[in-house]
Amino acid sequence: MVDYYGRMADCKGRMVDSYRNNGRLLWENGRLLSENGILLSENGRLLWENGRLLFENGRLLWEYGRLLWENGRLLWENGRLLSENGRLLWENGRLLWEDGRLLLWENGRLLWENGRLLWEYGRLLWEYGRLLWENGRLLWENGRLLWENGRLLWENGRLLWENGRLLWENGRLLWEDGRLQRENG
């Protein structure tokens, strides 16, 4: 049996995704049960399980370096950006929040809705992930965020802006966890 996404069902009706080099994913009732091959080692190394790469109510498709979710989660990623996303632990930072509806990666661009992240682009995007800003909640619940030419802007009394080296140092030193920008500042 083959479903809409081209996945094969095993003898117990569980869905099995096959990949090159004998990489295989096994699902049941929307949950990831096991992996093997190169995909297993990479997924485990990059801690994608902790980040819940497959959400309970979502579906997941890996095909030619592409990641696709449903139910308001990640729409797609492709190629190098996909590998960077995993390497940089963006899943742990929950790049797409529960009340967000849109996440689009296109030529290094990230877009959210519902007052969340508006967009990021290019090198700044990779630095953002490398420095674990998602875990530090760089974008606060009541704020909006804009990246433009190495500049970070917030609203609602949060961080107004940083530029260049200071921006990268802020992330490297995990000041988000320490809340460098206080609620009243």
Secondary structure, 3 states (H helix, E strand, C coil): CECCCCCEECCCCCEEEECHHHCEEEEECCEEEEEEHHHHHHHHHCCCCCCCCCCCCCCEEEECCEEEECCCCCCEEECHHHHHHHHCCCCCCCCCCCCCCCCECCCCEECCCCCCECCEECHHHHHHHHCCCCCCCCCCCCCCEEEECCEEEECCCCCCCEECHHHHHHHHCCCCCCCCCCCCC
